């Protein structure tokens, strides 16, 4: 069964192959469950709304460096695979956008530009956070920081490859190396891959509102970079040609550029989200596998986990250590993320723990009550009585009264055993030193 293999019995090579196979399985499974195709389609829609405001501000910045004139050849090179129709539109779009004077824009116009760009950044961040199972949204200043990052790196990904290729070929050392056909081929084909991997690495490290390990971000960026280059190659060689000739060419005629651009955007966002999914699966492989194999949890198990989390948080507080984050709790107990989310939310609602909202990427959790006054009985009764009360009358005549009587007897047993055992007393009686937490 996948995910149950004992790695200690495998050779190093087989261990690596097996781990990659497991990650591949988890990515495919999450690709369907997280509805990534639908998210990619939503991002295409947001991109279409924000593309012209993004270009307008980009050209305004480039104009300040007197670089907007030099960008047209690179945009033409980028648009060439889409056919003559798109290539003919590039000079017209550049002329229209270059003639814009943002100083003459009314406040409403500038607001529309900012809202349009902020919308796509917010959509991207929400998609990434959903992949990483993050509920908390960033503060407004952090979102604007992401806005600046995306504003810089998305144009870099689209038009930066031909620019850097041209620059590299103008360097004397590179020109000498290009005399060798093999070296020329390596430089020409490796530069786009390296640049795209760098951009994807930045996106996967910065956009998710959680701590992403650099190794996981590199794994996702490398896979996404390769997929990006492969998708562009086959899109240019086969797909565009199918719209420029044959039945599709006759059907779409001069309108062929529109479906081509839509499909290219869809493929691009699918690659971006797929890379993010790979990063998440690489970093959380153990937790996802536990979630796959343990789809149902008994109330007894959830109660047990809740006690674990409460004692862990209170022990850290009593020991004078920092309040644990969501990731620290998840990694300490090696439990599925969704289970941790559910139980922590219940503990917050019952006011046993308190979530500290900081400028950090994750919330941290601290005791909401005094460890001397909070008893084990309080926690057990709170978890059992959360939601609809057991005294809510259910059809059953005398059976209901029997059940209520049994429930009261159970509560009395719990009271006798745990009513006077505080959390502090339980922790102090434990032989496990709190410093090790």
C-alpha positions in Angstrom: 0.0 0.0 0.0 1.4 3.4 -0.9 2.8 5.4 1.9 3.2 2.4 4.2 6.6 1.3 2.9 9.4 1.0 5.5 12.1 3.3 4.1 14.8 1.7 6.3 14.6 -1.5 4.3 15.2 0.2 0.9 18.5 1.2 -0.7 19.2 4.9 -1.2 18.3 4.9 -4.8 15.1 3.0 -4.3 14.2 5.2 -1.4 14.5 8.3 -3.6 12.5 6.7 -6.4 9.8 5.6 -4.0 9.6 9.0 -2.3 9.2 10.7 -5.7 6.5 8.2 -6.7 4.6 9.0 -3.5 4.9 12.7 -4.1 3.6 12.2 -7.6 0.6 10.2 -6.3 -0.2 12.9 -3.8 0.1 15.6 -6.4 -2.3 13.9 -8.8 -4.7 13.2 -5.9 -4.6 16.8 -4.7 -4.9 18.1 -8.3 -8.4 16.6 -8.5 -9.5 17.2 -4.9 -8.3 20.8 -4.8 -10.0 21.5 -8.1 -6.8 23.1 -9.6 -8.3 23.2 -13.2 -11.1 25.4 -11.9 -8.7 27.6 -10.0 -6.6 28.0 -13.1 -9.6 29.1 -15.1 -10.5 31.7 -12.4 -6.9 33.0 -12.6 -7.3 33.3 -16.4 -10.3 35.5 -15.9 -8.5 37.7 -13.3 -5.5 37.9 -15.6 -7.6 39.2 -18.5 -9.1 41.9 -16.2 -5.6 43.0 -14.9 -3.4 42.6 -18.0 -3.9 46.1 -19.4 -3.6 47.9 -16.1 -0.5 45.8 -15.4 1.0 46.8 -18.7 0.1 50.4 -18.2 2.0 50.7 -14.9 4.8 48.5 -16.2 5.4 50.9 -19.1 5.1 53.9 -16.9 8.0 52.5 -14.8 10.0 51.5 -17.9 9.5 55.0 -19.3 11.2 56.4 -16.3 14.3 54.4 -17.2 13.9 55.2 -20.9 13.6 51.5 -21.6 10.1 51.3 -23.0 11.3 51.7 -26.5 13.6 48.7 -26.3 10.9 46.4 -25.0 8.9 46.2 -28.3 11.3 43.8 -30.1 11.2 41.4 -27.1 7.4 41.5 -27.0 7.3 40.8 -30.7 9.6 37.8 -30.2 7.3 36.6 -27.4 4.1 37.1 -29.5 5.6 35.4 -32.6 4.3 31.9 -31.7 0.7 33.2 -31.5 0.7 34.1 -35.2 0.6 37.2 -37.4 -2.6 38.5 -35.8 -1.1 38.8 -32.3 2.2 40.2 -33.6 0.3 42.9 -35.5 -1.5 43.9 -32.3 1.7 44.4 -30.3 2.8 47.7 -31.8 -0.7 49.1 -31.5 -1.0 48.1 -27.8 2.5 49.5 -27.0 1.6 52.8 -28.7 -1.7 53.1 -26.9 -0.3 52.3 -23.5 2.9 54.4 -24.0 0.7 57.4 -24.8 -1.1 57.1 -21.5 -0.2 59.8 -18.9 -1.0 58.5 -15.5 -0.8 62.1 -14.1 -3.9 62.9 -16.1 -5.8 60.0 -14.7 -8.6 60.9 -12.3 -8.6 59.4 -8.9 -11.2 56.9 -10.0 -9.1 55.8 -13.0 -6.0 55.2 -10.8 -8.2 53.4 -8.3 -9.5 51.0 -11.0 -5.9 50.3 -12.0 -4.8 49.5 -8.5 -7.9 47.4 -7.7 -7.5 45.4 -10.9 -3.9 44.5 -10.1 -4.7 43.9 -6.5 -7.5 41.6 -7.5 -5.2 39.2 -9.4 -2.6 39.2 -6.6 -5.4 38.4 -4.1 -6.7 35.6 -6.3 -3.2 34.1 -6.6 -2.6 34.4 -2.9 -5.9 32.7 -2.1 -5.2 29.9 -4.5 -1.8 29.3 -3.0 -3.1 29.4 0.6 -5.9 26.9 -0.3 -3.2 24.6 -1.7 -1.2 25.0 1.5 -4.3 24.7 3.7 -3.8 28.1 5.2 -6.8 30.0 6.5 -5.2 33.2 7.7 -4.9 36.1 5.2 -2.0 38.5 5.2 -2.3 42.0 6.4 -2.8 44.8 3.8 0.8 46.0 3.9 2.1 42.5 3.2 -0.4 42.1 0.4 1.0 45.3 -1.2 4.5 43.9 -0.8 3.3 40.8 -2.7 1.7 43.1 -5.2 5.1 44.7 -5.9 6.8 41.3 -6.2 4.3 39.9 -8.6 4.3 43.3 -10.5 8.1 42.7 -11.0 8.4 39.0 -11.5 5.4 38.2 -13.8 6.6 40.5 -16.6 10.1 39.1 -16.0 8.8 35.6 -16.6 7.0 36.6 -19.8 9.4 39.0 -21.5 12.6 38.5 -19.5 13.8 35.4 -21.2 14.5 37.0 -24.6 15.9 40.1 -22.9 18.4 38.0 -20.9 19.2 35.8 -23.9 20.0 38.9 -26.0 22.2 40.3 -23.2 24.1 37.1 -22.7 24.9 36.8 -26.4 26.4 40.3 -26.3 29.0 39.3 -23.7 32.4 38.7 -25.3 33.0 35.5 -23.3 29.7 34.1 -24.2 30.2 35.1 -27.9 33.5 33.1 -27.8 31.7 30.1 -26.3 28.9 30.3 -28.9 31.5 29.5 -31.6 30.9 25.9 -30.4 27.5 24.7 -31.6 27.1 22.5 -28.5 27.8 25.4 -26.1 25.4 27.7 -28.1 22.6 25.1 -27.8 23.2 24.7 -24.0 23.1 28.5 -23.4 20.1 29.1 -25.6 18.1 26.4 -24.0 19.2 26.6 -20.4 18.7 30.3 -19.9 14.9 30.2 -20.2 14.8 27.2 -17.8 17.0 28.8 -15.2 15.1 32.1 -15.3 11.7 30.4 -15.0 12.9 28.2 -12.1 14.1 31.3 -10.3 10.8 33.1 -10.8 8.8 30.1 -9.7 11.0 29.7 -6.6 10.3 33.3 -5.6 6.6 32.8 -6.0 6.5 29.6 -4.0 8.6 31.0 -1.2 6.8 34.4 -0.9 3.1 34.0 -1.8 1.9 31.2 0.5 1.1 32.7 4.0 3.1 30.0 5.7 6.7 28.9 6.1 7.9 27.1 3.0 11.1 25.2 3.1 13.6 26.2 0.5 14.1 22.6 -0.6 10.4 22.2 -1.2 10.2 25.5 -3.1 13.1 24.4 -5.3 11.4 21.0 -6.0 8.2 22.7 -7.1 10.0 25.4 -9.0 12.2 22.9 -10.9 9.2 20.8 -11.9 7.2 23.9 -12.9 10.1 25.3 -14.8 10.5 22.1 -16.8 6.8 21.9 -17.4 6.7 25.6 -18.5 9.4 25.0 -21.1 7.8 21.8 -22.4 4.3 23.4 -22.5 5.6 26.4 -24.4 7.5 24.2 -26.9 4.5 22.0 -27.7 2.1 24.9 -27.7 4.2 26.7 -30.3 5.0 23.7 -32.4 1.7 21.9 -32.6 -1.2 23.8 -31.0 -0.7 27.2 -32.7 -0.2 25.5 -36.1 -3.5 23.7 -35.7 -5.3 27.1 -35.3 -3.4 28.6 -38.3 -4.3 25.9 -40.8 -6.8 23.2 -41.5 -10.3 23.2 -40.2 -9.6 25.3 -37.1 -7.9 27.9 -39.2 -10.9 28.2 -41.5 -13.3 28.2 -38.6 -11.6 30.9 -36.5 -9.9 32.9 -39.3 -8.7 36.2 -37.9 -10.2 35.5 -34.4 -7.8 32.6 -33.8 -5.6 34.7 -31.6 -8.2 34.9 -28.9 -8.7 31.2 -28.1 -4.9 30.7 -28.4 -4.2 33.4 -25.8 -6.9 32.0 -23.5 -5.5 28.5 -23.8 -1.9 29.7 -23.3 -3.0 31.5 -20.1 -4.8 28.5 -18.8 -1.7 26.3 -19.4 0.5 28.8 -17.7 -1.6 29.1 -14.6 -2.0 25.3 -14.5 1.8 24.9 -14.4 2.1 27.6 -11.7 -0.5 25.9 -9.5 0.9 22.4 -10.2 4.3 23.6 -9.0 2.8 25.0 -5.8 1.0 21.6 -5.3 4.3 19.8 -5.7 6.0 22.1 -3.1 3.2 21.4 -0.7 3.3 17.6 -1.2 7.1 17.6 -0.9 7.0 19.4 2.4 4.0 17.7 3.9 4.3 14.2 2.6 4.0 12.5 6.0 0.9 14.5 7.1 -0.9 14.0 3.7 -0.3 10.2 3.8 -1.7 10.1 7.3 -4.7 12.0 6.1 -5.1 9.5 3.2 -5.0 6.5 5.4 -7.0 7.9 8.3 -10.1 9.4 6.8 -12.3 8.7 9.9 -11.4 9.6 13.5 -13.3 8.4 16.5 -14.5 10.9 19.1 -12.1 9.2 21.6 -9.2 9.9 19.3 -10.1 13.6 18.7 -10.5 14.0 22.5 -7.1 12.5 23.0 -5.5 14.8 20.4 -7.2 17.8 22.0 -5.7 17.0 25.4 -2.3 16.6 23.7 -2.5 20.0 22.1 -3.7 21.7 25.3 -1.0 20.2 27.4 1.6 21.0 24.7 0.6 24.7 24.6 0.3 25.1 28.4 3.6 23.3 29.0 5.4 25.7 26.6 3.9 28.6 28.5 4.8 27.3 31.9 8.4 26.6 30.7 8.7 30.2 29.5 9.1 29.2 25.9 7.7 30.9 22.9 4.1 30.2 21.9 3.9 27.4 19.4 2.8 28.0 15.8 0.5 25.9 13.8 3.4 24.3 11.9 5.2 23.5 15.2 2.1 21.8 16.6 1.7 19.8 13.4 5.3 18.8 13.2 5.5 17.8 16.8 2.6 15.4 16.8 2.9 14.3 13.2 -0.8 14.5 12.6 -2.8 15.5 9.5 -3.1 19.2 9.0 -6.9 19.2 8.6 -7.3 17.3 11.9 -5.1 19.8 13.7 -7.1 22.7 12.2 -10.4 21.3 13.3 -9.3 20.6 16.9 -7.4 23.9 17.4 -10.5 25.8 16.1 -12.6 23.9 18.7 -10.2 24.7 21.5 -10.2 28.4 20.6 -14.0 28.4 20.5 -14.1 26.8 23.9 -11.7 29.5 25.2 -9.0 27.0 26.3 -6.4 28.5 24.0 -6.0 31.8 22.3 -4.7 32.6 18.8 -2.2 35.4 18.7 -2.4 37.3 15.4 1.0 38.8 14.6 2.7 40.1 11.5 4.2 36.6 11.1 2.9 34.2 8.5 1.2 32.0 11.1 -0.8 32.5 14.2 0.7 31.4 17.5 -1.2 29.8 20.3 -1.1 30.6 24.0 -3.2 29.6 27.1 -6.5 31.4 27.4 -7.0 30.5 31.0 -4.8 30.0 34.1 -3.2 26.6 34.2 -4.0 26.4 38.0 -7.7 27.0 37.3 -8.3 24.9 34.2 -9.0 21.3 35.0 -9.0 18.2 32.9 -12.8 17.9 33.7 -13.3 21.3 32.1 -11.6 20.2 28.9 -13.4 16.9 28.6 -16.8 18.3 29.4 -16.2 21.3 27.1 -15.4 19.0 24.1 -18.4 16.7 24.8 -20.9 19.5 25.2 -19.7 21.6 22.3 -22.6 22.3 19.9 -26.1 21.1 20.6 -26.7 20.2 24.2 -27.3 16.6 25.2 -30.4 17.7 27.0 -32.0 18.7 23.7 -35.2 16.6 23.7 -35.2 13.8 21.1 -38.3 11.8 20.2 -38.2 8.5 22.1 -40.5 9.0 25.1 -39.0 7.3 28.2 -35.8 6.4 26.2 -34.7 10.0 26.2 -34.9 10.2 30.0 -32.9 7.0 30.3 -30.1 8.4 28.0 -30.1 11.7 30.0 -29.7 9.7 33.2 -26.8 7.7 31.8 -25.1 10.9 30.6 -25.4 12.4 34.0 -23.9 9.3 35.6 -21.0 9.5 33.1 -20.4 13.2 34.0 -20.4 12.4 37.7 -17.7 9.8 37.1 -15.6 12.3 35.2 -16.2 14.9 37.9 -15.0 12.5 40.6 -11.8 11.6 38.6 -10.8 15.0 37.2 -12.7 17.8 38.8 -9.7 18.7 41.0 -6.8 17.9 38.7 -5.6 21.1 37.1 -3.5 21.3 34.0 -0.6 22.6 36.0 -0.8 19.7 38.4 -0.9 17.2 35.6 2.1 18.7 33.9 4.1 18.9 37.1 3.3 15.3 37.9 4.6 14.2 34.5 8.1 12.8 34.3 8.7 14.4 30.9 10.6 17.7 31.3 8.7 20.6 29.7 12.0 22.0 28.4 12.1 19.2 25.8 8.9 20.5 24.3 
